[in-house]
Amino acid sequence: MADPNCDLIDGLERDWRDALCSKDMKRLQSLVHKDFILIGTRSTGPFMMNRDQWLDAIQRRDVEAIELEVQDATVLDNLMIGTVQARWRLKYLGRIIEDCVMLTDVWVKDEERWQAIRRHSTPAPPGACINLGE
C-alpha cells in the first residue's frame, strides 16, 4: 500500500521538478516560500542561499533531467518534512554537472497552499542513486 504522506510530498516534489526543468519562474515563485533557504555542501564547502539568490541561480542553469524518489515523509497540520533522493544533470556556466543528493525538504502551509521553506542538500552515499529512476 502506498504511503499517503509520501504521495502528497511526491506530487509537490514532481511539480517543483517540472517547474525547474521548464524554468517556469511564476510556478517556482508560488512553490518556494518567501523565507526559503537552501543549505548545502559543495566541493568548495558548505553554503546557504536565500530565495532570491536561488531563483536568480535557476535562471542561469539549464536543467536537463531530474530523477527523484521520496524516501520518507512526515505530514502534520501545517508542516511536512520529506526525505528525497535525487539525481540531476544540468548545464551551469558552460559545464555539465551531474549530482546525486539526499534532500530534506520542509514544506509549510501558508495562505492555504504548500510551499517549500527549507531545503537541506547533502551528497548521497556512494552507490545510492544507481537505480534511481529505473
ZAMI-643980 format. One record per atom (N, C-alpha, C): x, y, z; residue in one letter. Coordinates in Angstrom, 2 decimals. Each point is the difference from the previous one (the first is absolute). Layout:
REM ZAMI-643980
+---------+---------+---------+---------+
!       x !       y !       z ! residuo !
+---------+---------+---------+---------+
!       X !       Y !       Z !       A !
...
+---------+---------+---------+---------+
This chain:
REM ZAMI-643980
+---------+---------+---------+---------+
!       x !       y !       z ! residuo !
+---------+---------+---------+---------+
!    0.84 !   -1.18 !    0.00 !       M !
!   -0.84 !    1.18 !    0.00 !       M !
!    0.89 !    1.25 !    0.00 !       M !
!   -0.37 !    0.96 !   -0.81 !       A !
!    0.76 !    1.25 !   -0.09 !       A !
!   -0.20 !    0.83 !    1.27 !       A !
!    1.04 !    0.70 !    0.38 !       D !
!   -0.07 !    0.87 !    1.16 !       D !
!   -0.59 !    1.34 !   -0.44 !       D !
!   -1.18 !    0.38 !    0.53 !       P !
!   -0.62 !    1.26 !   -0.43 !       P !
!    0.86 !    1.23 !    0.31 !       P !
!    0.80 !   -0.06 !    1.06 !       N !
!    0.90 !    1.11 !    0.31 !       N !
!    1.03 !    0.16 !   -1.10 !       N !
!    0.60 !   -1.12 !   -0.43 !       C !
!    0.99 !    0.05 !   -1.08 !       C !
!   -0.66 !    0.45 !   -1.30 !       C !
!   -1.22 !   -0.44 !   -0.25 !       D !
!   -0.70 !    0.38 !   -1.23 !       D !
!   -0.23 !    1.51 !   -0.07 !       D !
!   -0.37 !    0.61 !    1.13 !       L !
!   -0.25 !    1.45 !    0.04 !       L !
!    1.29 !    0.76 !   -0.32 !       L !
!    1.07 !   -0.35 !    0.67 !       I !
!    1.28 !    0.69 !   -0.25 !       I !
!    0.52 !   -0.34 !   -1.39 !       I !
!   -0.18 !   -1.23 !   -0.44 !       D !
!    0.46 !   -0.40 !   -1.34 !       D !
!   -0.62 !    0.90 !   -1.07 !       D !
!   -1.28 !    0.29 !    0.11 !       G !
!   -0.67 !    0.88 !   -0.96 !       G !
!    0.61 !    1.39 !   -0.02 !       G !
!    0.26 !    0.55 !    1.18 !       L !
!    0.61 !    1.32 !    0.10 !       L !
!    1.43 !    0.00 !   -0.55 !       L !
!    0.76 !   -1.05 !    0.35 !       E !
!    1.39 !   -0.09 !   -0.48 !       E !
!    0.05 !   -0.10 !   -1.52 !       E !
!   -0.92 !   -0.76 !   -0.58 !       R !
!   -0.03 !   -0.14 !   -1.46 !       R !
!   -0.44 !    1.31 !   -0.68 !       R !
!   -0.92 !    0.70 !    0.63 !       D !
!   -0.42 !    1.31 !   -0.50 !       D !
!    1.19 !    0.97 !    0.02 !       D !
!    0.75 !   -0.03 !    1.11 !       W !
!    1.20 !    0.84 !    0.15 !       W !
!    1.02 !   -0.36 !   -1.08 !       W !
!    0.23 !   -1.31 !   -0.18 !       R !
!    0.94 !   -0.46 !   -1.03 !       R !
!   -0.42 !    0.46 !   -1.39 !       R !
!   -1.28 !   -0.16 !   -0.33 !       D !
!   -0.48 !    0.39 !   -1.33 !       D !
!    0.17 !    1.50 !   -0.23 !       D !
!   -0.27 !    0.80 !    1.04 !       A !
!    0.17 !    1.45 !   -0.11 !       A !
!    1.48 !    0.35 !   -0.18 !       A !
!    0.89 !   -0.72 !    0.69 !       L !
!    1.44 !    0.22 !   -0.16 !       L !
!    0.44 !   -0.31 !   -1.42 !       L !
!   -0.41 !   -1.14 !   -0.50 !       C !
!    0.43 !   -0.44 !   -1.33 !       C !
!   -0.49 !    0.94 !   -1.09 !       C !
!   -1.18 !    0.58 !    0.18 !       S !
!   -0.56 !    0.90 !   -1.01 !       S !
!    0.29 !    1.48 !    0.30 !       S !
!    0.72 !    0.26 !    1.09 !       K !
!    0.29 !    1.37 !    0.45 !       K !
!   -1.28 !    0.82 !    0.12 !       K !
!   -1.04 !   -0.61 !    0.55 !       D !
!   -1.27 !    0.67 !    0.22 !       D !
!    0.12 !    0.83 !    1.28 !       D !
!    0.50 !    1.22 !   -0.15 !       M !
!    0.32 !    0.83 !    1.16 !       M !
!   -1.25 !    0.35 !    0.81 !       M !
!   -1.11 !    0.20 !   -0.67 !       K !
!   -1.24 !    0.31 !    0.73 !       K !
!   -0.39 !   -1.17 !    0.90 !       K !
!    0.09 !   -1.20 !   -0.53 !       R !
!   -0.34 !   -1.19 !    0.79 !       R !
!    1.02 !   -0.20 !    1.12 !       R !
!    1.28 !    0.19 !   -0.28 !       L !
!    1.02 !   -0.14 !    1.04 !       L !
!   -0.23 !    0.99 !    1.13 !       L !
!   -0.35 !    1.24 !   -0.35 !       Q !
!   -0.26 !    1.00 !    1.03 !       Q !
!   -1.19 !   -0.39 !    0.87 !       Q !
!   -0.97 !   -0.69 !   -0.57 !       S !
!   -1.16 !   -0.41 !    0.80 !       S !
!    0.30 !   -1.23 !    0.86 !       S !
!    0.98 !   -0.82 !   -0.41 !       L !
!    0.35 !   -1.20 !    0.75 !       L !
!    1.03 !    0.26 !    1.10 !       L !
!    0.77 !    1.08 !   -0.12 !       V !
!    1.09 !    0.27 !    0.92 !       V !
!   -0.38 !    1.20 !    0.88 !       V !
!   -0.06 !   -0.24 !    1.29 !       H !
!   -0.41 !    0.99 !    0.99 !       H !
!    0.93 !    1.21 !   -0.01 !       H !
!   -0.53 !    1.16 !    0.36 !       K !
!    0.80 !    1.23 !    0.03 !       K !
!    1.18 !   -0.11 !    0.95 !       K !
!   -0.07 !   -0.86 !    1.01 !       D !
!    1.09 !   -0.19 !    0.96 !       D !
!    0.86 !   -1.23 !   -0.31 !       D !
!   -0.08 !   -0.51 !   -1.23 !       F !
!    0.74 !   -1.19 !   -0.40 !       F !
!    1.51 !    0.18 !    0.18 !       F !
!    0.64 !   -1.07 !    0.49 !       I !
!    1.45 !   -0.06 !    0.10 !       I !
!    0.43 !   -1.38 !   -0.51 !       I !
!    1.01 !   -0.01 !   -0.87 !       L !
!    0.65 !   -1.23 !   -0.43 !       L !
!    1.31 !   -0.11 !    0.78 !       L !
!    0.20 !   -1.13 !    0.63 !       I !
!    1.22 !   -0.27 !    0.76 !       I !
!    0.64 !   -1.22 !   -0.65 !       I !
!    1.27 !    0.09 !   -0.33 !       G !
!    0.62 !   -1.13 !   -0.67 !       G !
!    1.50 !   -0.04 !    0.15 !       G !
!    0.59 !   -0.96 !   -0.70 !       T !
!    1.45 !   -0.18 !    0.00 !       T !
!    0.45 !   -0.18 !   -1.44 !       T !
!    1.06 !    0.70 !   -0.35 !       R !
!    0.64 !   -0.14 !   -1.31 !       R !
!    1.44 !   -0.41 !    0.24 !       R !
!    0.72 !   -0.24 !   -1.07 !       S !
!    1.42 !   -0.34 !    0.13 !       S !
!    0.76 !    1.15 !    0.66 !       S !
!   -0.52 !    1.21 !   -0.12 !       T !
!    0.65 !    1.16 !    0.61 !       T !
!   -0.42 !    0.20 !    1.46 !       T !
!   -0.94 !   -0.83 !    0.47 !       G !
!   -0.43 !    0.11 !    1.39 !       G !
!   -1.48 !    0.28 !    0.13 !       G !
!   -0.47 !    0.19 !    1.25 !       P !
!   -1.42 !    0.24 !    0.24 !       P !
!   -0.43 !    1.38 !   -0.51 !       P !
!   -1.29 !    0.12 !   -0.30 !       F !
!   -0.54 !    1.27 !   -0.47 !       F !
!   -1.45 !    0.15 !    0.43 !       F !
!   -0.48 !    1.23 !   -0.03 !       M !
!   -1.41 !    0.31 !    0.22 !       M !
!   -0.41 !    0.99 !   -1.08 !       M !
!   -1.24 !   -0.15 !   -0.46 !       M !
!   -0.50 !    0.85 !   -1.07 !       M !
!   -1.45 !    0.35 !    0.33 !       M !
!   -0.34 !    1.28 !   -0.07 !       N !
!   -1.39 !    0.38 !    0.27 !       N !
!   -0.84 !   -0.13 !   -1.28 !       N !
!   -1.27 !    0.27 !    0.11 !       R !
!   -0.94 !   -0.18 !   -1.12 !       R !
!    0.42 !    0.80 !   -1.23 !       R !
!    0.31 !    1.28 !    0.18 !       D !
!    0.36 !    0.83 !   -1.15 !       D !
!    1.27 !   -0.49 !   -0.67 !       D !
!    0.99 !   -0.39 !    0.78 !       Q !
!    1.25 !   -0.53 !   -0.55 !       Q !
!   -0.27 !   -1.30 !   -0.77 !       Q !
!   -0.85 !   -0.86 !    0.58 !       W !
!   -0.31 !   -1.29 !   -0.63 !       W !
!   -0.75 !    0.23 !   -1.31 !       W !
!   -1.01 !    0.87 !    0.02 !       L !
!   -0.76 !    0.28 !   -1.23 !       L !
!    0.90 !    0.60 !   -1.08 !       L !
!    0.93 !    0.85 !    0.39 !       D !
!    0.94 !    0.58 !   -0.95 !       D !
!    0.89 !   -1.09 !   -0.62 !       D !
!    0.50 !   -0.90 !    0.84 !       A !
!    0.87 !   -1.08 !   -0.49 !       A !
!   -0.74 !   -0.91 !   -0.97 !       A !
!   -1.27 !   -0.25 !    0.27 !       I !
!   -0.81 !   -0.87 !   -0.87 !       I !
!   -0.03 !    0.54 !   -1.43 !       I !
!   -0.06 !    1.29 !   -0.14 !       Q !
!   -0.09 !    0.61 !   -1.33 !       Q !
!    1.30 !   -0.14 !   -0.80 !       Q !
!    1.09 !   -0.34 !    0.68 !       R !
!    1.29 !   -0.15 !   -0.68 !       R !
!    0.37 !   -1.46 !   -0.23 !       R !
!   -0.92 !   -0.91 !    0.30 !       R !
!    0.25 !   -1.44 !   -0.18 !       R !
!   -0.94 !   -0.55 !   -1.05 !       R !
!    0.46 !   -1.04 !   -0.68 !       D !
!   -0.86 !   -0.75 !   -0.89 !       D !
!   -0.09 !   -1.41 !    0.57 !       D !
!   -1.13 !   -0.32 !    0.60 !       V !
!   -0.19 !   -1.31 !    0.60 !       V !
!   -0.41 !   -0.97 !   -1.10 !       V !
!    0.79 !   -1.05 !   -0.16 !       E !
!   -0.30 !   -1.00 !   -1.02 !       E !
!   -0.92 !   -1.08 !    0.54 !       E !
!    0.23 !   -0.43 !    1.23 !       A !
!   -0.84 !   -1.07 !    0.57 !       A !
!    0.14 !    0.00 !    1.51 !       A !
!   -1.10 !   -0.34 !    0.67 !       I !
!    0.00 !   -0.21 !    1.44 !       I !
!   -0.83 !   -1.25 !    0.27 !       I !
!    0.62 !   -0.95 !    0.68 !       E !
!   -0.72 !   -1.20 !    0.44 !       E !
!   -0.07 !    0.08 !    1.51 !       E !
!   -1.16 !   -0.33 !    0.57 !       L !
!   -0.12 !    0.08 !    1.44 !       L !
!   -0.86 !   -1.12 !    0.54 !       L !
!    0.24 !   -0.30 !    1.26 !       E !
!   -0.78 !   -1.01 !    0.70 !       E !
!   -0.16 !    0.43 !    1.45 !       E !
!   -1.25 !    0.13 !    0.43 !       V !
!   -0.27 !    0.35 !    1.40 !       V !
!    0.24 !   -1.25 !    0.84 !       V !
!    0.93 !    0.10 !    0.94 !       Q !
!    0.38 !   -1.13 !    0.84 !       Q !
!   -0.86 !   -0.08 !    1.26 !       Q !
!   -0.38 !    1.16 !    0.53 !       D !
!   -0.73 !    0.05 !    1.26 !       D !
!   -0.73 !    1.34 !    0.07 !       D !
!   -1.09 !    0.03 !    0.76 !       A !
!   -0.75 !    1.25 !    0.14 !       A !
!   -0.73 !    0.03 !    1.34 !       A !
!   -0.05 !    1.19 !    0.56 !       T !
!   -0.80 !    0.27 !    1.19 !       T !
!   -0.91 !    1.17 !   -0.33 !       T !
!   -1.29 !   -0.17 !    0.25 !       V !
!   -0.96 !    1.04 !   -0.31 !       V !
!   -0.75 !    0.36 !    1.27 !       V !
!    0.05 !    1.28 !    0.35 !       L !
!   -0.75 !    0.55 !    1.13 !       L !
!   -1.01 !    0.99 !   -0.56 !       L !
!   -0.71 !    0.70 !    0.86 !       D !
!   -1.04 !    0.91 !   -0.49 !       D !
!    0.50 !    1.02 !   -1.02 !       D !
!    1.04 !    0.75 !    0.36 !       N !
!    0.49 !    1.06 !   -0.86 !       N !
!    1.48 !   -0.13 !   -0.33 !       N !
!    0.54 !   -1.23 !    0.16 !       L !
!    1.42 !   -0.24 !   -0.22 !       L !
!    0.21 !   -1.40 !   -0.54 !       L !
!    0.86 !   -0.13 !   -1.00 !       M !
!    0.38 !   -1.31 !   -0.52 !       M !
!    1.51 !   -0.03 !   -0.14 !       M !
!    0.56 !   -1.17 !    0.25 !       I !
!    1.43 !   -0.20 !   -0.19 !       I !
!    0.17 !   -1.23 !   -0.87 !       I !
!    0.73 !    0.17 !   -1.08 !       G !
!    0.25 !   -1.11 !   -0.91 !       G !
!    1.48 !   -0.27 !   -0.15 !       G !
!    0.35 !   -1.28 !   -0.02 !       T !
!    1.36 !   -0.43 !   -0.31 !       T !
!   -0.03 !   -0.51 !   -1.42 !       T !
!    0.80 !    0.62 !   -0.86 !       V !
!   -0.07 !   -0.25 !   -1.43 !       V !
!    1.39 !   -0.32 !   -0.53 !       V !
!    0.07 !   -1.06 !   -0.77 !       Q !
!    1.24 !   -0.34 !   -0.70 !       Q !
!   -0.15 !    0.55 !   -1.41 !       Q !
!    1.01 !    0.74 !   -0.47 !       A !
!   -0.11 !    0.64 !   -1.32 !       A !
!    1.30 !   -0.10 !   -0.76 !       A !
!   -0.15 !   -0.12 !   -1.31 !       R !
!    1.14 !    0.01 !   -0.91 !       R !
!   -0.36 !    0.99 !   -1.11 !       R !
!    0.94 !    0.89 !   -0.30 !       W !
!   -0.27 !    0.93 !   -1.08 !       W !
!    1.20 !    0.21 !   -0.89 !       W !
!   -0.33 !    0.52 !   -1.18 !       R !
!    1.02 !    0.34 !   -0.99 !       R !
!   -0.38 !    1.38 !   -0.51 !       R !
!    0.96 !    0.92 !    0.09 !       L !
!   -0.28 !    1.36 !   -0.44 !       L !
!    1.24 !    0.63 !   -0.61 !       L !
!   -0.25 !    1.07 !   -0.73 !       K !
!    1.09 !    0.78 !   -0.57 !       K !
!    0.00 !    1.33 !    0.72 !       K !
!    1.16 !    0.35 !    0.57 !       Y !
!    0.12 !    1.23 !    0.76 !       Y !
!    1.35 !    0.63 !   -0.32 !       Y !
!   -0.04 !    1.25 !   -0.45 !       L !
!    1.22 !    0.72 !   -0.38 !       L !
!    0.86 !   -0.80 !   -0.99 !       L !
!   -0.69 !   -0.65 !   -0.96 !       G !
!    0.68 !   -0.74 !   -1.06 !       G !
!    0.47 !   -1.39 !    0.38 !       G !
!   -0.24 !   -0.43 !    1.22 !       R !
!    0.44 !   -1.33 !    0.44 !       R !
!   -1.20 !   -0.91 !    0.22 !       R !
!    0.18 !   -1.29 !   -0.29 !       I !
!   -1.01 !   -1.00 !    0.33 !       I !
!    0.27 !   -0.45 !    1.43 !       I !
!   -1.03 !    0.03 !    0.83 !       I !
!    0.12 !   -0.42 !    1.39 !       I !
!   -1.01 !   -1.11 !    0.24 !       I !
!    0.49 !   -1.12 !    0.50 !       E !
!   -0.87 !   -1.09 !    0.41 !       E !
!    0.22 !   -0.20 !    1.48 !       E !
!   -1.09 !   -0.21 !    0.73 !       D !
!    0.11 !   -0.13 !    1.44 !       D !
!   -1.07 !   -0.93 !    0.51 !       D !
!    0.31 !   -0.63 !    1.10 !       C !
!   -0.96 !   -0.87 !    0.69 !       C !
!    0.01 !    0.45 !    1.46 !       C !
!   -1.17 !    0.36 !    0.51 !       V !
!   -0.09 !    0.58 !    1.33 !       V !
!   -1.17 !   -0.59 !    0.80 !       V !
!    0.10 !    0.18 !    1.30 !       M !
!   -1.12 !   -0.25 !    0.90 !       M !
!   -0.50 !    1.38 !    0.42 !       M !
!   -1.29 !    0.21 !   -0.14 !       L !
!   -0.61 !    1.27 !    0.33 !       L !
!   -0.93 !   -0.16 !    1.19 !       L !
!    0.00 !    0.97 !    0.87 !       T !
!   -1.04 !    0.12 !    1.02 !       T !
!   -0.74 !    1.27 !   -0.34 !       T !
!   -1.24 !   -0.15 !   -0.43 !       D !
!   -0.83 !    1.14 !   -0.37 !       D !
!   -1.06 !    0.22 !    1.07 !       D !
!   -0.10 !    1.24 !    0.44 !       V !
!   -1.01 !    0.39 !    0.99 !       V !
!   -1.02 !    0.87 !   -0.71 !       V !
!   -1.25 !   -0.44 !    0.05 !       W !
!   -1.11 !    0.69 !   -0.65 !       W !
!   -0.91 !    0.56 !    1.09 !       W !
!   -0.49 !    1.23 !   -0.21 !       V !
!   -0.96 !    0.61 !    0.92 !       V !
!   -1.25 !    0.36 !   -0.79 !       V !
!   -1.12 !   -0.06 !    0.70 !       K !
!   -1.25 !    0.44 !   -0.62 !       K !
!   -0.19 !    1.46 !    0.37 !       K !
!    0.11 !    0.86 !   -1.01 !       D !
!   -0.10 !    1.44 !    0.19 !       D !
!   -0.96 !    0.53 !   -1.05 !       D !
!   -0.93 !    0.82 !    0.41 !       E !
!   -1.01 !    0.52 !   -0.91 !       E !
!   -0.71 !   -1.13 !   -0.75 !       E !
!   -0.28 !   -1.08 !    0.75 !       E !
!   -0.77 !   -1.14 !   -0.51 !       E !
!    0.69 !   -0.79 !   -1.11 !       E !
!    1.33 !    0.13 !   -0.12 !       R !
!    0.71 !   -0.83 !   -0.97 !       R !
!    1.33 !   -0.44 !    0.61 !       R !
!    0.48 !   -1.15 !   -0.47 !       W !
!    1.27 !   -0.53 !    0.47 !       W !
!    1.15 !    0.69 !   -0.72 !       W !
!    1.01 !    0.42 !    0.78 !       Q !
!    1.19 !    0.63 !   -0.55 !       Q !
!    1.24 !   -0.55 !    0.70 !       Q !
!    1.07 !   -0.16 !   -0.77 !       A !
!    1.27 !   -0.43 !    0.58 !       A !
!    0.63 !    1.19 !    0.72 !       A !
!    0.37 !   -0.21 !    1.27 !       I !
!    0.62 !    1.07 !    0.77 !       I !
!    1.48 !   -0.29 !    0.29 !       I !
!    0.37 !   -1.28 !    0.01 !       R !
!    1.40 !   -0.40 !    0.19 !       R !
!    0.30 !   -1.21 !   -0.87 !       R !
!    1.22 !    0.00 !   -0.52 !       R !
!    0.53 !   -1.18 !   -0.69 !       R !
!    1.42 !   -0.17 !    0.48 !       R !
!    0.27 !   -1.18 !    0.51 !       H !
!    1.37 !   -0.35 !    0.40 !       H !
!    0.47 !   -1.08 !   -0.95 !       H !
!    1.11 !    0.25 !   -0.67 !       S !
!    0.53 !   -0.90 !   -1.01 !       S !
!    1.35 !   -0.54 !    0.46 !       S !
!    0.10 !   -1.33 !    0.00 !       T !
!    1.22 !   -0.68 !    0.41 !       T !
!    0.38 !   -1.01 !   -1.07 !       T !
!    1.28 !   -0.12 !   -0.34 !       P !
!    0.38 !   -1.03 !   -0.97 !       P !
!   -0.49 !   -1.38 !    0.45 !       P !
!   -0.55 !   -0.74 !   -0.94 !       A !
!   -0.49 !   -1.35 !    0.31 !       A !
!    1.19 !   -0.94 !    0.21 !       A !
!   -0.19 !   -1.03 !    0.82 !       P !
!    1.08 !   -0.97 !    0.17 !       P !
!    0.35 !   -0.67 !   -1.33 !       P !
!    1.23 !   -0.44 !   -0.16 !       P !
!    0.41 !   -0.68 !   -1.25 !       P !
!   -0.96 !   -1.14 !   -0.36 !       P !
!   -0.41 !   -0.03 !   -1.26 !       G !
!   -0.87 !   -1.06 !   -0.49 !       G !
!   -1.48 !    0.19 !    0.30 !       G !
!   -0.36 !    1.08 !    0.71 !       A !
!   -1.39 !    0.19 !    0.41 !       A !
!   -0.95 !    0.26 !   -1.17 !       A !
!    0.47 !    0.61 !   -1.05 !       C !
!   -0.89 !    0.40 !   -1.09 !       C !
!    0.10 !   -0.89 !   -1.23 !       C !
!    0.67 !   -1.11 !    0.10 !       I !
!    0.19 !   -0.86 !   -1.17 !       I !
!   -1.33 !   -0.40 !   -0.63 !       I !
!   -0.98 !   -0.38 !    0.79 !       N !
!   -1.27 !   -0.48 !   -0.54 !       N !
!   -1.09 !    1.05 !   -0.01 !       N !
!    0.31 !    1.22 !    0.35 !       L !
!   -1.00 !    1.06 !    0.05 !       L !
!   -0.54 !    0.27 !   -1.40 !       L !
!   -1.31 !    0.04 !   -0.09 !       G !
!   -0.64 !    0.31 !   -1.27 !       G !
!   -0.21 !   -1.18 !   -0.91 !       G !
!    0.38 !   -1.18 !    0.43 !       E !
!   -0.18 !   -1.19 !   -0.85 !       E !
!   -1.29 !   -0.70 !    0.31 !       E !
+---------+---------+---------+---------+
